[in-house]
């Protein structure tokens, strides 16, 4: 009787242990999936930020060029005006 109770308790502990191992595997798998998803999202955010930065740099360079052209035109106009005086 005593050994039967011990064997039954051992069998119950084994079942409980297997359930806990399965739960642990599921949690580990979820963590891996979430980590992969997190890195994918982070990479997408970095890519998007780089695209926006490149566009901003391009607009800035164009604006600088426009300013240079504007000042050159103003300079030419001033020289022409002073030449007429």
Secondary structure, 3 states (H helix, E strand, C coil): CHHHHHHHHHHHHHHHHHHHHHHHHHHHHHHHHHHHHHHHHHHHHHHHHHHHHHHHHHHHHHHHHHHHHHHHHHHHHHHHHHHHC
